Amino acid sequence: MMKILLRWIITALVLLLATQLVTGFHVANFYAALFAALILGLLNAIVRPILVVLTLPVTVVTLGLFLFVINGLLIWFMSTFVKGVTVDGFLPALFVAILLWATGVITNFFLKTEQE
């Protein structure tokens, strides 16, 4: 449970950092970032698997790079109904998706569980 909370807070902090790094992506405050991270997690758990299955041929042809497009679309979609988060277009959402992916890789490396 603690790892889930830590990932949630790290994602919110990365969204705040993305405000400084990516032109066209804006988060109003930390509470908006927390809510955006929560909604993004729910979208990744519910909607993303459906999109991945529907776009499987494109994903295979692009060797998995289309997954960044799916994540960017989910970020863009999330910004339409989360107050305090605005995305000015698809490219800023794509750059935030890449930033979140890189942070996720690092977070998974440090928070991985020992498997027997």
The 8 nearest C-alpha neighbors of each residue, nearest first, counted from 0:
[[1, 3, 2, 4, 5, 6, 7, 110],
 [0, 2, 4, 3, 5, 6, 7, 110],
 [3, 1, 5, 4, 0, 6, 110, 7],
 [2, 4, 6, 0, 5, 1, 7, 8],
 [5, 3, 7, 1, 2, 6, 8, 0],
 [4, 6, 2, 8, 7, 3, 9, 1],
 [7, 5, 9, 3, 4, 8, 10, 2],
 [8, 6, 4, 10, 5, 9, 3, 11],
 [7, 9, 11, 5, 10, 6, 12, 4],
 [10, 8, 6, 12, 11, 7, 5, 13],
 [9, 11, 13, 7, 8, 12, 36, 6],
 [12, 10, 32, 33, 8, 14, 9, 36],
 [11, 13, 15, 9, 14, 10, 16, 8],
 [14, 12, 16, 10, 15, 11, 17, 9],
 [13, 15, 17, 11, 12, 16, 32, 10],
 [16, 14, 12, 18, 13, 17, 26, 11],
 [17, 15, 13, 18, 19, 14, 12, 20],
 [18, 16, 20, 14, 19, 15, 21, 13],
 [17, 19, 25, 15, 16, 24, 20, 21],
 [18, 20, 17, 16, 21, 15, 22, 25],
 [21, 19, 17, 18, 16, 22, 24, 95],
 [22, 20, 17, 18, 24, 19, 23, 91],
 [21, 23, 24, 20, 91, 18, 19, 25],
 [22, 24, 87, 91, 86, 21, 25, 88],
 [25, 23, 86, 18, 22, 21, 85, 91],
 [26, 24, 18, 85, 84, 27, 86, 23],
 [25, 27, 84, 83, 28, 18, 15, 32],
 [26, 28, 83, 31, 84, 25, 29, 32],
 [29, 27, 31, 30, 26, 32, 83, 15],
 [28, 30, 32, 31, 33, 15, 11, 27],
 [31, 29, 33, 32, 28, 34, 27, 35],
 [30, 32, 34, 28, 29, 33, 83, 35],
 [31, 33, 11, 29, 35, 30, 34, 36],
 [34, 32, 30, 11, 36, 35, 31, 29],
 [33, 35, 37, 31, 36, 32, 38, 30],
 [34, 36, 32, 38, 37, 33, 39, 31],
 [37, 35, 39, 33, 11, 34, 38, 10],
 [38, 36, 34, 40, 35, 39, 33, 41],
 [37, 39, 41, 35, 40, 36, 42, 34],
 [38, 40, 36, 42, 41, 37, 35, 43],
 [41, 39, 43, 37, 38, 42, 36, 44],
 [40, 42, 44, 38, 43, 39, 45, 37],
 [43, 41, 39, 46, 45, 44, 40, 38],
 [44, 42, 47, 40, 41, 45, 46, 39],
 [43, 45, 41, 42, 40, 46, 47, 48],
 [46, 44, 42, 43, 47, 41, 48, 49],
 [45, 47, 42, 49, 48, 43, 44, 50],
 [46, 48, 43, 50, 49, 45, 51, 44],
 [49, 47, 51, 50, 46, 52, 45, 44],
 [48, 50, 52, 47, 46, 51, 53, 45],
 [51, 49, 47, 53, 48, 52, 54, 46],
 [50, 52, 48, 54, 49, 53, 55, 47],
 [51, 53, 55, 49, 50, 54, 48, 56],
 [54, 52, 50, 51, 55, 49, 56, 48],
 [55, 53, 51, 57, 52, 56, 50, 58],
 [54, 56, 58, 52, 57, 53, 51, 59],
 [57, 55, 59, 58, 54, 60, 53, 52],
 [58, 56, 60, 59, 55, 54, 61, 65],
 [57, 59, 63, 55, 65, 61, 56, 60],
 [58, 60, 62, 56, 57, 61, 63, 55],
 [59, 61, 57, 62, 58, 56, 63, 55],
 [62, 60, 58, 64, 63, 59, 57, 65],
 [63, 61, 59, 60, 64, 58, 65, 57],
 [64, 62, 58, 65, 61, 66, 59, 60],
 [63, 65, 66, 61, 67, 62, 58, 68],
 [64, 66, 68, 58, 67, 63, 61, 69],
 [67, 65, 69, 64, 68, 63, 70, 58],
 [68, 66, 70, 65, 69, 64, 71, 96],
 [67, 69, 71, 65, 66, 70, 72, 93],
 [68, 70, 66, 72, 67, 71, 73, 65],
 [71, 69, 73, 67, 72, 68, 96, 66],
 [72, 70, 93, 92, 68, 74, 96, 73],
 [71, 73, 75, 69, 70, 74, 76, 68],
 [72, 74, 76, 70, 75, 71, 77, 69],
 [75, 73, 77, 71, 76, 72, 92, 70],
 [74, 76, 72, 78, 73, 77, 92, 71],
 [77, 75, 73, 79, 74, 78, 72, 80],
 [78, 76, 74, 79, 75, 80, 73, 81],
 [77, 79, 75, 81, 84, 76, 85, 80],
 [80, 78, 76, 77, 81, 75, 85, 82],
 [79, 81, 78, 77, 82, 76, 84, 83],
 [82, 80, 78, 84, 79, 77, 83, 35],
 [83, 81, 84, 80, 31, 78, 79, 85],
 [82, 84, 27, 31, 26, 81, 85, 28],
 [85, 83, 26, 78, 25, 82, 81, 27],
 [86, 84, 25, 78, 24, 87, 83, 26],
 [85, 87, 24, 88, 23, 78, 75, 25],
 [86, 88, 23, 85, 24, 91, 89, 92],
 [89, 87, 86, 90, 91, 92, 23, 75],
 [88, 90, 92, 91, 93, 75, 71, 72],
 [91, 89, 93, 92, 88, 94, 71, 87],
 [92, 90, 94, 93, 89, 23, 24, 88],
 [91, 93, 71, 95, 89, 90, 94, 75],
 [92, 94, 71, 90, 96, 91, 95, 89],
 [95, 93, 91, 97, 96, 92, 90, 98],
 [94, 96, 98, 92, 97, 93, 99, 91],
 [97, 95, 93, 99, 71, 94, 98, 70],
 [96, 98, 100, 94, 95, 99, 101, 93],
 [97, 99, 95, 101, 100, 96, 94, 102],
 [100, 98, 96, 102, 97, 101, 103, 95],
 [99, 101, 103, 97, 98, 102, 96, 104],
 [102, 100, 104, 98, 103, 99, 97, 105],
 [101, 103, 99, 105, 104, 100, 106, 98],
 [102, 104, 100, 106, 101, 105, 107, 99],
 [103, 105, 101, 107, 102, 106, 108, 100],
 [104, 106, 108, 102, 103, 107, 101, 109],
 [107, 105, 103, 109, 108, 104, 110, 102],
 [108, 106, 110, 104, 111, 105, 109, 103],
 [107, 109, 105, 106, 111, 110, 104, 103],
 [108, 110, 106, 107, 111, 105, 104, 112],
 [111, 109, 107, 108, 106, 112, 2, 105],
 [112, 110, 107, 108, 109, 113, 106, 114],
 [111, 113, 114, 110, 109, 107, 108, 115],
 [112, 114, 111, 115, 110, 109, 108, 107],
 [115, 113, 112, 111, 110, 108, 107, 109],
 [114, 113, 112, 111, 110, 108, 107, 109]]
